[in-house]
Each structure stands twice: as C-alpha cells, then as structure tokens.
C-alpha cells in the first residue's frame, strides 16, 4: 500500500479544518463537563486532541502515531522528541477513565481533561505555524 492510500482518511480535511473540528469538540467537552457528564466530556476531550493531532499529521506525517485519535494521543504521550508538558497533557487524556468518579464533589466541575486537550490543540497550532515557516524559509 502506498503512503498516500494509507493516509486517505487523514486527507479528507485540511489542517485548518481538523483544527476547527478540534475547537468544536473542545466546546462540546466544556459543555459536557459543566453538566457533570464525565464520560461524554472525556470522549470529547480525546476527540479534540486527536483531531488537532490529525492536523499536525497532515503537515508532518508520523506513521507510528497510528490511525485513531487514541493511537495519536498514546503515541504523543510516549514520544521523547515532543515537549514534556505536551506529553504530560497527552498522558492525562490516556489516564483519565471515562467512567465518572464514585464520589462527585460539590463545586466546580473537574476540567483537567478539557485543559489538557486545549493545551494540545494550542501546541499543534503553534507547531504547524513553525513547520510552515521553516518550509517557506528553505
């Protein structure tokens, strides 16, 4: 199978469209977490990060990052070439169980998965800008 056919799923959206989809998922994540819908919130956080990582894969292909959103997130968490803070955010998304905690605390909802996904999305935007700037300067 040639490289292009292997990535057809990825090519259906541009990097900008993948990032727009990620931003949309972040909004759904926030809404779900504010409603205390933990499972839905975690799912949207992972989808947001995965869609953002799809944008990066459009610009810089890494076959070892897999095909699914969770494959991407797990690979990012384990990739020593990427910044530690981004790897930590990816690990947060890997480690957070989609089942709600046994005890739900009163007060504000736990937004850690939202923050982790938002951080990854912001990093991807910055990384894509850097990669494109480097490509145009060569």
GROMACS elastic network, one bead per residue, 0.5 to 0.9 nm:
[ bonds ]
;  ai    aj funct       b0    kb
    1     4     6  0.83109   500
    1     5     6  0.64992   500
    1     6     6  0.65343   500
    2     5     6  0.55751   500
    2     6     6  0.63143   500
    2     7     6  0.89663   500
    3     6     6  0.50714   500
    3     7     6  0.64724   500
    3     8     6  0.89351   500
    4     7     6  0.52873   500
    4     8     6  0.62791   500
    4    11     6  0.87607   500
    5     8     6  0.52261   500
    5     9     6  0.85090   500
    6     9     6  0.78344   500
    6    10     6  0.88376   500
    7    10     6  0.52622   500
    7    11     6  0.64631   500
    7    58     6  0.89499   500
    7    67     6  0.85368   500
    8    11     6  0.51192   500
    8    12     6  0.67862   500
    9    12     6  0.59386   500
    9    13     6  0.86424   500
    9    67     6  0.85139   500
   10    13     6  0.67441   500
   10    14     6  0.85316   500
   10    54     6  0.66422   500
   10    55     6  0.84178   500
   10    57     6  0.79004   500
   10    58     6  0.68831   500
   10    67     6  0.84602   500
   11    14     6  0.67589   500
   11    15     6  0.89224   500
   11    58     6  0.70872   500
   13    16     6  0.78543   500
   13    17     6  0.55535   500
   13    18     6  0.60166   500
   13    55     6  0.83205   500
   13    58     6  0.88098   500
   14    17     6  0.50559   500
   14    18     6  0.62087   500
   14    19     6  0.85986   500
   14    55     6  0.70477   500
   14    58     6  0.73032   500
   15    18     6  0.50985   500
   15    19     6  0.61989   500
   15    20     6  0.86191   500
   15    52     6  0.81471   500
   15    54     6  0.73438   500
   15    56     6  0.68527   500
   15    57     6  0.83357   500
   15    58     6  0.60733   500
   15    59     6  0.72939   500
   15   128     6  0.85431   500
   16    19     6  0.50715   500
   16    20     6  0.61423   500
   16    21     6  0.86235   500
   16    55     6  0.69504   500
   17    21     6  0.61488   500
   17    22     6  0.85275   500
   17    55     6  0.78396   500
   18    21     6  0.50693   500
   18    22     6  0.61804   500
   18    23     6  0.86976   500
   18    51     6  0.55117   500
   18    52     6  0.60079   500
   18    53     6  0.83336   500
   18    54     6  0.64689   500
   18    55     6  0.52086   500
   18    56     6  0.89299   500
   19    23     6  0.61760   500
   19    24     6  0.85824   500
   19    48     6  0.84118   500
   19    51     6  0.66206   500
   19    52     6  0.51702   500
   19    53     6  0.85173   500
   19    54     6  0.83104   500
   19    55     6  0.61656   500
   19   121     6  0.73996   500
   19   124     6  0.85442   500
   19   125     6  0.77299   500
   20    23     6  0.50638   500
   20    24     6  0.62559   500
   20    25     6  0.87065   500
   20    51     6  0.88009   500
   20    52     6  0.84707   500
   21    24     6  0.50182   500
   21    25     6  0.62731   500
   21    26     6  0.87132   500
   21    48     6  0.72871   500
   21    51     6  0.66694   500
   21    52     6  0.79528   500
   22    25     6  0.50381   500
   22    26     6  0.62619   500
   22    27     6  0.88321   500
   22    44     6  0.89674   500
   22    45     6  0.88126   500
   22    47     6  0.71000   500
   22    49     6  0.66340   500
   22    50     6  0.76966   500
   22    51     6  0.51869   500
   22    52     6  0.54921   500
   22   117     6  0.88669   500
   22   118     6  0.88292   500
   22   121     6  0.72107   500
   23    26     6  0.50292   500
   23    27     6  0.65387   500
   23    28     6  0.88877   500
   23    48     6  0.67107   500
   23    51     6  0.89505   500
   23    52     6  0.83753   500
   23   118     6  0.81812   500
   23   121     6  0.78776   500
   24    27     6  0.52459   500
   24    28     6  0.65369   500
   24    29     6  0.87420   500
   24    48     6  0.76687   500
   25    29     6  0.60465   500
   25    30     6  0.86146   500
   25    44     6  0.54393   500
   25    45     6  0.68598   500
   25    46     6  0.87931   500
   25    47     6  0.66006   500
   25    49     6  0.87262   500
   25    51     6  0.86764   500
   26    30     6  0.62012   500
   26    31     6  0.86448   500
   26    41     6  0.89432   500
   26    44     6  0.66474   500
   26    45     6  0.62206   500
   26    47     6  0.84975   500
   26    48     6  0.57821   500
   26    49     6  0.86129   500
   26   114     6  0.67275   500
   26   117     6  0.73489   500
   26   118     6  0.69023   500
   27    30     6  0.51779   500
   27    31     6  0.62597   500
   27    32     6  0.86219   500
   27    44     6  0.85576   500
   28    31     6  0.51427   500
   28    32     6  0.60907   500
   28    33     6  0.85817   500
   28    40     6  0.85937   500
   28    41     6  0.73144   500
   28    44     6  0.63355   500
   28    45     6  0.84147   500
   29    32     6  0.51495   500
   29    33     6  0.60980   500
   29    34     6  0.85069   500
   29    40     6  0.71589   500
   29    42     6  0.70242   500
   29    43     6  0.76690   500
   29    45     6  0.56412   500
   29    48     6  0.83607   500
   29   113     6  0.85460   500
   29   114     6  0.63927   500
   30    33     6  0.52447   500
   30    34     6  0.60806   500
   30    35     6  0.86292   500
   30    41     6  0.68990   500
   30    44     6  0.86290   500
   30    45     6  0.85698   500
   30   111     6  0.75875   500
   30   114     6  0.65163   500
   31    34     6  0.52236   500
   31    35     6  0.63637   500
   31    36     6  0.87786   500
   31    37     6  0.86038   500
   31    41     6  0.77221   500
   32    35     6  0.51365   500
   32    36     6  0.63250   500
   32    37     6  0.50324   500
   32    38     6  0.69139   500
   32    39     6  0.84955   500
   32    40     6  0.60528   500
   32    42     6  0.86892   500
   32    44     6  0.83580   500
   33    37     6  0.53934   500
   33    38     6  0.57558   500
   33    39     6  0.86845   500
   33    40     6  0.77081   500
   33    41     6  0.51346   500
   33    42     6  0.81715   500
   33   109     6  0.62819   500
   33   110     6  0.72444   500
   33   111     6  0.68000   500
   33   114     6  0.82952   500
   34    37     6  0.74223   500
   34    38     6  0.89415   500
   34    41     6  0.87344   500
   34   108     6  0.78549   500
   34   109     6  0.58589   500
   34   110     6  0.84867   500
   34   111     6  0.83644   500
   35    38     6  0.82898   500
   35   109     6  0.81874   500
   36    39     6  0.88532   500
   36    41     6  0.81992   500
   36   100     6  0.86051   500
   36   104     6  0.85878   500
   36   109     6  0.65744   500
   36   110     6  0.86268   500
   37    40     6  0.56048   500
   37    41     6  0.60928   500
   37    42     6  0.87500   500
   37   100     6  0.78487   500
   38    41     6  0.50028   500
   38    42     6  0.61056   500
   38    43     6  0.85195   500
   38    98     6  0.66085   500
   38    99     6  0.68229   500
   38   100     6  0.53289   500
   38   101     6  0.82744   500
   38   110     6  0.88722   500
   39    42     6  0.53132   500
   39    43     6  0.62187   500
   39    44     6  0.87330   500
   39    97     6  0.80725   500
   39    99     6  0.55315   500
   39   100     6  0.63348   500
   40    43     6  0.50743   500
   40    44     6  0.62065   500
   40    45     6  0.86052   500
   40    98     6  0.76955   500
   41    44     6  0.51881   500
   41    45     6  0.61227   500
   41    46     6  0.86500   500
   41    98     6  0.82182   500
   41   111     6  0.89466   500
   41   113     6  0.78727   500
   41   114     6  0.77582   500
   42    45     6  0.50189   500
   42    46     6  0.61807   500
   42    47     6  0.85084   500
   42    93     6  0.76470   500
   42    96     6  0.75137   500
   42    97     6  0.78414   500
   42    98     6  0.57383   500
   42    99     6  0.88488   500
   42   113     6  0.63990   500
   42   114     6  0.78526   500
   43    46     6  0.52686   500
   43    47     6  0.61319   500
   43    48     6  0.85886   500
   43    98     6  0.71424   500
   44    48     6  0.59705   500
   44    49     6  0.86017   500
   44   114     6  0.84739   500
   44   117     6  0.89999   500
   45    48     6  0.50920   500
   45    49     6  0.63007   500
   45    50     6  0.85193   500
   45    93     6  0.75172   500
   45   113     6  0.59925   500
   45   114     6  0.55939   500
   45   115     6  0.86251   500
   45   116     6  0.79055   500
   45   117     6  0.54442   500
   45   118     6  0.81587   500
   46    49     6  0.52261   500
   46    50     6  0.59805   500
   46    51     6  0.84758   500
   46    69     6  0.69157   500
   46    70     6  0.70462   500
   46    73     6  0.77929   500
   46    90     6  0.89422   500
   46    93     6  0.63658   500
   46    94     6  0.83808   500
   46   113     6  0.81001   500
   46   114     6  0.88697   500
   46   117     6  0.68269   500
   47    51     6  0.59505   500
   47    52     6  0.84618   500
   47    69     6  0.62891   500
   47    70     6  0.82255   500
   47   117     6  0.86038   500
   48    51     6  0.52301   500
   48    52     6  0.61932   500
   48    53     6  0.85895   500
   48    69     6  0.86539   500
   48   114     6  0.89423   500
   48   117     6  0.62122   500
   48   118     6  0.78558   500
   48   120     6  0.88161   500
   48   121     6  0.74389   500
   49    52     6  0.51012   500
   49    53     6  0.61314   500
   49    54     6  0.86159   500
   49    69     6  0.74201   500
   49    70     6  0.89289   500
   49    72     6  0.85965   500
   49    73     6  0.72077   500
   49    90     6  0.81601   500
   49    93     6  0.86751   500
   49   116     6  0.82619   500
   49   118     6  0.74192   500
   49   119     6  0.86931   500
   49   120     6  0.60430   500
   49   121     6  0.60239   500
   50    54     6  0.61811   500
   50    55     6  0.87861   500
   50    68     6  0.75459   500
   50    70     6  0.67765   500
   50    71     6  0.84566   500
   50    72     6  0.62420   500
   50    73     6  0.64610   500
   50   117     6  0.86656   500
   50   121     6  0.88798   500
   51    55     6  0.65486   500
   51    56     6  0.89263   500
   51    69     6  0.68891   500
   51   121     6  0.85136   500
   52    55     6  0.51244   500
   52    56     6  0.66638   500
   52    57     6  0.88084   500
   52   117     6  0.88273   500
   52   120     6  0.74126   500
   52   121     6  0.53256   500
   52   122     6  0.86343   500
   52   124     6  0.63458   500
   52   125     6  0.80425   500
   53    57     6  0.61248   500
   53    58     6  0.86243   500
   53    69     6  0.78544   500
   53    72     6  0.67448   500
   53    73     6  0.79225   500
   53    76     6  0.89072   500
   53   120     6  0.80512   500
   53   121     6  0.75945   500
   53   124     6  0.67007   500
   54    58     6  0.62475   500
   54    59     6  0.88731   500
   54    67     6  0.89311   500
   54    69     6  0.80209   500
   54    72     6  0.81328   500
   55    58     6  0.52109   500
   55    59     6  0.68430   500
   55    60     6  0.88243   500
   55   124     6  0.75477   500
   55   125     6  0.84788   500
   55   128     6  0.81060   500
   56    59     6  0.52296   500
   56    60     6  0.59265   500
   56    61     6  0.76380   500
   56   124     6  0.61118   500
   56   125     6  0.80561   500
   56   127     6  0.76356   500
   56   128     6  0.62495   500
   57    62     6  0.64926   500
   57    63     6  0.88627   500
   57    65     6  0.86069   500
   58    61     6  0.61729   500
   59   128     6  0.68551   500
   59   131     6  0.77270   500
   59   132     6  0.81416   500
   60   128     6  0.84672   500
   60   131     6  0.81991   500
   61    65     6  0.85884   500
   62    65     6  0.56346   500
   62    66     6  0.79443   500
   63    66     6  0.59868   500
   63    67     6  0.82992   500
   64    67     6  0.88604   500
   64    71     6  0.87873   500
   64    72     6  0.85437   500
   64    75     6  0.73097   500
   65    68     6  0.85503   500
   65    71     6  0.60052   500
   65    73     6  0.79955   500
   65    74     6  0.79821   500
   65    75     6  0.52293   500
   65    76     6  0.73457   500
   66    69     6  0.82419   500
   66    70     6  0.85550   500
   66    71     6  0.51089   500
   66    72     6  0.59019   500
   66    75     6  0.77456   500
   67    70     6  0.83707   500
   67    71     6  0.62282   500
   67    72     6  0.69758   500
   68    71     6  0.50025   500
   68    72     6  0.63562   500
   68    73     6  0.87380   500
   69    72     6  0.51502   500
   69    73     6  0.62850   500
   69    74     6  0.86796   500
   70    74     6  0.59684   500
   70    75     6  0.83282   500
   70    93     6  0.88469   500
   70    94     6  0.76660   500
   71    74     6  0.52885   500
   71    75     6  0.60431   500
   71    76     6  0.85321   500
   72    75     6  0.51505   500
   72    76     6  0.60765   500
   72    77     6  0.86202   500
   73    76     6  0.50830   500
   73    77     6  0.61716   500
   73    78     6  0.87230   500
   73    87     6  0.86818   500
   73    90     6  0.55197   500
   73    91     6  0.76558   500
   73    93     6  0.74882   500
   73    94     6  0.70568   500
   74    77     6  0.51176   500
   74    78     6  0.64011   500
   74    79     6  0.87031   500
   74    87     6  0.89991   500
   74    90     6  0.68898   500
   74    91     6  0.71518   500
   74    93     6  0.86512   500
   74    94     6  0.64872   500
   75    78     6  0.51811   500
   75    79     6  0.59798   500
   75    90     6  0.87118   500
   76    79     6  0.51196   500
   76    80     6  0.84282   500
   76    82     6  0.72437   500
   76    86     6  0.78767   500
   76    87     6  0.59049   500
   76    90     6  0.63942   500
   76    91     6  0.83195   500
   77    80     6  0.82557   500
   77    82     6  0.84804   500
   77    84     6  0.85436   500
   77    86     6  0.75518   500
   77    88     6  0.65023   500
   77    89     6  0.76635   500
   77    91     6  0.52109   500
   77    92     6  0.87970   500
   77    94     6  0.81259   500
   78    81     6  0.89729   500
   78    82     6  0.86987   500
   78    87     6  0.69009   500
   78    90     6  0.87904   500
   78    91     6  0.83065   500
   79    82     6  0.58072   500
   79    83     6  0.87199   500
   79    87     6  0.73491   500
   80    83     6  0.75777   500
   80    84     6  0.77954   500
   80    87     6  0.82541   500
   81    84     6  0.87784   500
   82    85     6  0.86795   500
   82    86     6  0.70973   500
   82    87     6  0.67774   500
   83    86     6  0.54480   500
   83    87     6  0.62835   500
   83    88     6  0.87029   500
   84    88     6  0.60185   500
   84    89     6  0.86099   500
   85    89     6  0.62918   500
   85    90     6  0.86934   500
   85   119     6  0.89318   500
   86    89     6  0.50421   500
   86    90     6  0.62393   500
   86    91     6  0.85686   500
   86   116     6  0.81764   500
   86   119     6  0.72124   500
   86   120     6  0.61166   500
   86   123     6  0.74631   500
   87    90     6  0.50303   500
   87    91     6  0.61212   500
   87    92     6  0.86461   500
   87   120     6  0.87977   500
   88    92     6  0.62256   500
   88    93     6  0.88111   500
   88   116     6  0.83169   500
   89    92     6  0.50473   500
   89    93     6  0.65907   500
   89    94     6  0.88102   500
   89   112     6  0.89946   500
   89   113     6  0.81804   500
   89   115     6  0.81800   500
   89   117     6  0.71342   500
   89   119     6  0.71805   500
   89   120     6  0.69140   500
   90    93     6  0.51855   500
   90    94     6  0.63231   500
   90    95     6  0.86944   500
   90   116     6  0.68873   500
   90   117     6  0.76858   500
   90   120     6  0.74138   500
   91    95     6  0.59335   500
   91    96     6  0.84194   500
   91   116     6  0.89177   500
   92    95     6  0.51813   500
   92    96     6  0.59650   500
   92   112     6  0.79055   500
   92   113     6  0.67929   500
   92   116     6  0.68222   500
   93    96     6  0.54845   500
   93    97     6  0.84363   500
   93   112     6  0.88480   500
   93   113     6  0.60694   500
   93   116     6  0.69945   500
   93   117     6  0.75590   500
   94    97     6  0.78989   500
   96    99     6  0.86129   500
   96   113     6  0.75740   500
   97   100     6  0.75852   500
   97   101     6  0.85895   500
   98   101     6  0.89696   500
   99   102     6  0.87549   500
  100   103     6  0.82992   500
  100   104     6  0.79689   500
  101   104     6  0.62051   500
  104   109     6  0.88217   500
  105   108     6  0.81527   500
  105   109     6  0.79947   500
  105   110     6  0.89816   500
  106   109     6  0.80216   500
  108   111     6  0.84895   500
  110   113     6  0.79280   500
  110   114     6  0.87268   500
  111   114     6  0.52299   500
  111   115     6  0.62612   500
  111   116     6  0.86858   500
  112   115     6  0.50845   500
  112   116     6  0.60810   500
  112   117     6  0.86112   500
  113   116     6  0.50167   500
  113   117     6  0.61365   500
  113   118     6  0.84553   500
  114   117     6  0.52332   500
  114   118     6  0.60315   500
  114   119     6  0.85232   500
  115   119     6  0.59972   500
  115   120     6  0.85825   500
  116   119     6  0.51359   500
  116   120     6  0.62989   500
  116   121     6  0.86619   500
  117   120     6  0.51329   500
  117   121     6  0.61421   500
  117   122     6  0.86254   500
  118   121     6  0.50358   500
  118   122     6  0.61402   500
  118   123     6  0.85495   500
  119   122     6  0.51318   500
  119   123     6  0.61054   500
  119   124     6  0.85801   500
  120   123     6  0.50250   500
  120   124     6  0.61075   500
  120   125     6  0.86760   500
  121   124     6  0.51023   500
  121   125     6  0.63342   500
  121   126     6  0.87576   500
  122   125     6  0.51514   500
  122   126     6  0.63268   500
  122   127     6  0.85905   500
  123   126     6  0.51106   500
  123   127     6  0.59721   500
  123   128     6  0.85255   500
  124   128     6  0.60080   500
  124   129     6  0.85100   500
  125   128     6  0.53066   500
  125   129     6  0.63118   500
  125   130     6  0.87538   500
  126   129     6  0.51528   500
  126   130     6  0.62473   500
  126   131     6  0.86882   500
  127   130     6  0.50527   500
  127   131     6  0.61106   500
  127   132     6  0.85406   500
  128   131     6  0.50883   500
  128   132     6  0.60655   500
  128   133     6  0.84561   500
  129   132     6  0.52119   500
  129   133     6  0.60500   500
  129   134     6  0.85755   500
  130   133     6  0.50876   500
  130   134     6  0.61179   500
  130   135     6  0.85760   500
  131   134     6  0.51541   500
  131   135     6  0.61833   500
  131   136     6  0.87591   500
  132   135     6  0.50223   500
  132   136     6  0.62565   500
  132   137     6  0.86696   500
  133   136     6  0.52640   500
  133   137     6  0.62606   500
  133   138     6  0.88793   500
  134   137     6  0.52058   500
  134   138     6  0.64807   500
  135   138     6  0.54731   500
